[in-house]
Amino acid sequence: MRKGELTDAVKDRSVFRQLHMAGTGTGAVRTKRAVLKGQPGDLPEQRIAAAGPLPGYEDMPWRQVTAAANSLAADGAEPQQLLLQGLIPQTTEESALRELMRRFAAEAADRGMTFGSAKIQVSDCVAAPQFFVTAIGTRPALRMMTPGQDLVVLRQIGLAGTAALARAYESRLRERFPIWLVDRAKGFDRWMSVTEAARAVNHFGGCSMRRIAQGGIFNALWEMADLSGVGLEVDLREIPVCQETIEICEFFDINPYYLYSEGALLVGTDRAKELISVLAEDQIPACVIGQVTEGNDRVLRNGENRRYLDRPQQEELWRFSEKMAAVQGVETE
């Protein structure tokens, strides 16, 4: 393809038409600006969330739709519309672009969202397609965590990261673990969306929420406490984690508490028992992992041992990929 803007013909048949045909709606998919829902008086309630390349999912850029929708949902907003921007190399075949747009459209349809804008350019600055997704939604007033609340985690931590590792290193894992374990781990990414879970929490009311994504549960705990200006006390033994995640993380020397956890939610609530019961009716697993406290201390308990939560750390998938790249570089020298 020629460098710069796509031709009108390519945009029509391989971008706009594909988004429309995938069932994302007949809204303004051909415009260069997003057409936002609502009247001017609704503007203060509008929220925006963005997603770029995701750790372990660089070859599946359409997953950014779910990540951006999750950010809105965890912010108490109802996801509505998407803006897509991308750079593709000149070597990209139009058929490959068309398939990518179909994938983006299908992911958006699964999240109940429409595309307001799609701008794709051809560039010699990238070796592989690079996309950025912006999601737009509306929400009521933001709720903060308050001392005395319980901390609840919905679903298990590390599922998305475990799936990425199982997919990328399947052959190595099959040498160590049963085939069923690796196959089960590869399928964990089917739980990446939190939209329905967040909607259930919003309907329950009176809760603060945060999506657990890059940097895992430890980063989410720090960021949520920092935003609310409170302390925490968390029991490590209560944090829900699948055995497959534990096994694979131990094999690769990865800390599961800093592992990509898209699909899990951290919630602060005064009525944890009731919330967990309501979520169970929708088959959404949840459990209490600790409490919100006065002050700024963020304490992690493991039996009789106590330590303080560290400031946000690098996502484990990024750290591991850098480690593997360094090892491969030494081996090829």
C-alpha positions in Angstrom: 0.0 0.0 0.0 1.1 3.6 -0.5 2.4 5.5 2.5 -0.1 7.9 4.2 -3.8 7.9 4.2 -5.7 4.9 2.8 -7.4 5.5 -0.5 -11.2 6.1 -0.2 -11.8 2.8 -2.0 -9.7 0.9 0.5 -11.3 2.7 3.5 -14.8 2.0 2.2 -14.4 -1.7 1.5 -11.8 -2.8 4.0 -12.4 -0.5 7.0 -15.8 1.1 7.1 -17.7 -1.7 5.4 -16.1 -4.3 7.6 -17.0 -2.5 10.8 -20.6 -2.0 9.7 -21.0 -5.6 8.5 -19.8 -7.1 11.7 -22.8 -5.8 13.5 -21.4 -2.7 15.3 -24.3 -0.6 14.1 -25.1 1.9 11.4 -23.8 4.9 13.4 -21.3 7.4 12.1 -18.6 4.8 11.2 -17.6 6.9 8.2 -16.9 10.1 10.0 -13.5 11.3 11.2 -15.0 12.5 14.4 -16.8 10.6 17.1 -20.5 11.4 17.3 -21.1 11.3 21.0 -24.4 10.3 22.5 -26.4 12.6 24.7 -27.2 16.2 25.0 -24.8 19.0 26.0 -26.0 18.8 29.6 -24.7 15.2 29.7 -21.1 16.1 29.0 -19.9 16.2 32.6 -20.8 12.5 32.9 -18.9 11.4 29.8 -15.8 9.3 30.5 -13.0 8.3 28.1 -10.6 5.3 28.4 -7.8 4.4 26.0 -6.0 1.1 25.3 -2.8 0.5 23.4 -0.8 -2.8 22.9 -1.5 -5.2 25.7 1.1 -7.5 27.3 1.0 -10.9 25.8 -1.7 -9.9 23.2 0.4 -7.8 20.8 -0.8 -10.2 18.0 -4.4 -9.7 19.0 -4.9 -5.9 18.9 -8.7 -6.2 18.8 -8.5 -7.2 22.5 -7.8 -3.5 23.2 -11.5 -3.0 22.7 -12.3 -5.2 25.7 -9.5 -3.5 27.7 -10.9 0.0 27.0 -14.4 -1.1 27.7 -13.3 -2.7 31.0 -11.7 0.6 32.0 -15.0 2.4 31.5 -17.0 -0.3 33.2 -14.7 -0.3 36.3 -15.0 3.5 36.4 -18.8 3.0 36.8 -19.5 4.1 33.2 -21.6 2.4 30.6 -19.4 1.7 27.5 -21.0 3.2 24.3 -18.7 4.1 21.5 -15.2 3.4 20.2 -12.6 5.4 18.3 -9.9 3.4 16.4 -6.5 4.7 15.3 -3.8 2.6 13.6 -0.6 2.5 11.8 0.1 -0.4 9.4 3.3 -1.1 7.4 3.4 -0.7 3.7 3.8 -4.5 3.3 0.3 -5.0 4.7 -2.0 -6.8 2.3 -5.5 -5.3 2.0 -7.0 -8.7 2.9 -5.0 -8.7 6.2 -6.3 -5.2 7.0 -9.9 -6.3 6.2 -9.5 -9.3 8.6 -8.2 -7.1 11.3 -11.2 -4.8 11.0 -13.5 -7.7 11.1 -11.9 -8.8 14.4 -12.2 -5.3 15.9 -15.8 -5.1 14.8 -16.7 -8.6 16.3 -15.0 -7.6 19.6 -16.9 -4.4 19.7 -20.2 -6.2 19.0 -19.4 -8.6 21.9 -19.0 -5.6 24.2 -22.2 -3.9 22.9 -20.4 -0.9 21.5 -20.3 0.9 18.2 -17.5 2.6 16.2 -17.6 6.4 16.0 -14.4 6.8 14.1 -11.7 4.7 12.4 -8.5 6.3 11.1 -5.8 4.0 9.6 -2.6 5.2 8.0 0.2 3.4 6.2 3.6 4.1 7.6 7.2 3.0 7.2 7.8 3.7 10.9 6.2 0.4 12.1 7.2 -3.2 11.3 3.8 -4.6 12.3 0.3 -3.1 12.7 -0.1 -0.9 15.7 -3.5 0.2 17.0 -4.9 2.4 19.7 -8.5 2.2 20.9 -10.4 4.9 22.8 -13.8 4.1 24.4 -16.4 6.6 25.4 -19.2 6.2 27.9 -21.2 7.9 30.6 -21.4 7.4 34.4 -22.8 8.8 37.6 -20.5 10.4 40.2 -17.3 8.5 41.1 -17.2 6.7 44.4 -14.1 6.5 46.5 -13.1 3.8 49.0 -13.6 4.7 52.7 -12.1 3.2 55.8 -14.0 0.3 57.2 -15.0 -1.1 53.8 -14.2 -4.6 52.7 -12.0 -5.3 49.7 -13.6 -7.8 47.3 -12.0 -9.4 44.2 -14.2 -10.6 41.4 -12.8 -13.6 39.5 -9.3 -14.9 39.8 -6.2 -12.8 39.3 -3.7 -13.4 36.5 -6.1 -15.2 34.1 -5.3 -13.1 31.0 -1.5 -13.3 31.7 -1.7 -17.0 32.2 -3.5 -17.4 28.9 -0.9 -15.3 27.1 2.0 -17.4 28.6 0.3 -20.7 27.7 -0.3 -19.5 24.2 3.3 -18.1 23.6 5.2 -21.0 25.3 2.8 -23.9 24.7 5.5 -26.4 23.6 7.7 -25.7 26.6 4.8 -26.0 29.0 3.6 -29.3 27.4 7.0 -30.8 28.2 6.4 -30.1 31.9 2.6 -30.2 32.5 -0.3 -32.3 31.4 -1.9 -31.3 28.1 -5.2 -30.6 29.8 -3.6 -28.0 32.1 -2.0 -26.1 29.2 -5.2 -26.2 27.1 -7.2 -25.0 30.1 -4.8 -22.2 30.7 -4.9 -21.1 27.0 -8.7 -20.7 27.4 -8.5 -18.3 30.3 -8.7 -15.2 28.1 -12.4 -15.9 27.5 -12.9 -14.2 30.9 -11.2 -10.9 29.9 -14.4 -8.8 29.8 -15.6 -7.3 33.1 -18.6 -5.3 31.6 -21.3 -7.6 32.9 -19.6 -8.0 36.3 -19.2 -4.2 36.6 -22.8 -3.6 35.6 -23.9 -6.0 38.4 -21.8 -4.1 40.9 -23.1 -0.8 39.7 -26.7 -2.1 40.0 -25.9 -3.3 43.6 -24.8 0.3 44.4 -22.6 2.0 46.9 -19.3 0.5 45.6 -16.0 1.7 44.3 -14.3 -0.3 41.6 -11.0 -0.7 39.8 -10.1 -2.9 36.9 -7.2 -5.3 37.7 -5.0 -5.2 34.5 -1.3 -4.4 33.9 0.7 -4.9 37.0 -1.8 -7.2 38.5 -3.6 -7.1 41.8 -0.7 -5.4 43.7 -0.6 -2.4 41.3 -4.4 -2.2 41.4 -4.4 -2.2 45.2 -1.9 0.6 45.4 -3.6 2.7 42.7 -7.0 2.4 44.2 -5.8 3.2 47.7 -3.8 6.2 46.4 -6.7 7.6 44.5 -8.9 7.4 47.6 -6.2 8.5 50.1 -6.7 5.5 52.4 -4.7 2.5 53.7 -5.3 -1.2 53.2 -4.8 -4.5 55.0 -4.8 -7.5 52.7 -4.5 -11.2 53.4 -2.4 -12.8 50.6 -3.9 -16.2 51.3 -7.4 -14.9 50.4 -6.5 -13.5 47.0 -8.1 -15.9 44.4 -5.7 -17.5 42.0 -6.1 -20.6 39.8 -3.7 -23.6 40.3 -2.8 -23.3 36.6 -1.6 -19.7 37.2 0.4 -20.8 40.2 2.1 -23.7 38.3 2.9 -21.7 35.2 4.2 -18.7 37.2 6.4 -20.9 39.3 7.8 -22.6 36.2 8.8 -19.2 34.6 9.7 -17.5 37.9 6.9 -15.0 37.5 5.2 -13.2 40.4 1.4 -13.8 39.9 0.5 -10.8 42.0 2.1 -8.5 39.3 0.7 -10.5 36.4 -1.7 -9.1 33.8 -5.2 -9.7 35.2 -7.6 -8.3 32.7 -11.0 -9.7 33.5 -10.7 -9.3 37.3 -12.2 -6.4 39.4 -11.3 -4.9 42.7 -14.3 -3.5 44.7 -14.6 -1.6 47.9 -18.0 -2.1 49.7 -19.7 -1.8 53.0 -21.9 -4.8 52.2 -19.5 -7.5 51.0 -21.5 -10.5 52.1 -24.6 -9.2 50.3 -22.6 -8.3 47.2 -20.9 -11.7 47.0 -24.3 -13.4 47.3 -25.8 -11.2 44.5 -22.8 -11.9 42.2 -23.1 -15.6 42.9 -26.6 -15.6 41.4 -25.0 -14.4 38.1 -22.2 -17.1 38.5 -19.6 -14.4 39.1 -17.1 -15.6 41.8 -16.0 -13.1 44.4 -14.4 -13.1 47.8 -13.1 -10.7 50.5 -9.4 -10.3 50.5 -9.0 -7.5 53.1 -10.2 -4.2 54.5 -9.8 -0.4 53.8 -8.1 1.3 56.8 -7.4 4.8 58.1 -4.1 6.4 57.2 -1.7 5.5 54.3 -0.3 2.1 55.4 -0.8 -0.6 52.8 -0.2 -3.8 54.6 0.1 -7.4 53.2 -0.4 -10.3 55.6 0.7 -13.8 55.0 0.0 -15.8 58.2 2.0 -14.2 60.9 4.2 -12.3 58.5 3.4 -8.7 57.6 5.0 -6.4 55.0 4.2 -3.2 53.2 2.9 -3.1 49.6 5.4 -1.7 47.2 4.7 1.1 44.8 3.5 0.0 41.3 5.9 -2.3 39.6 6.5 -3.3 35.9 4.0 -5.7 34.5 5.4 -9.2 34.8 4.8 -10.1 31.1 6.9 -7.1 30.0 9.6 -8.0 32.4 9.6 -11.7 31.3 9.6 -10.8 27.6 12.6 -8.6 28.2 14.4 -11.4 30.1 13.6 -13.9 27.3 14.8 -11.5 24.6 18.1 -11.0 26.5 18.6 -14.8 26.9 17.9 -15.4 23.2 20.3 -12.7 22.3 23.1 -14.3 24.3 22.3 -17.7 22.8 22.6 -16.4 19.2 26.0 -14.7 19.8 
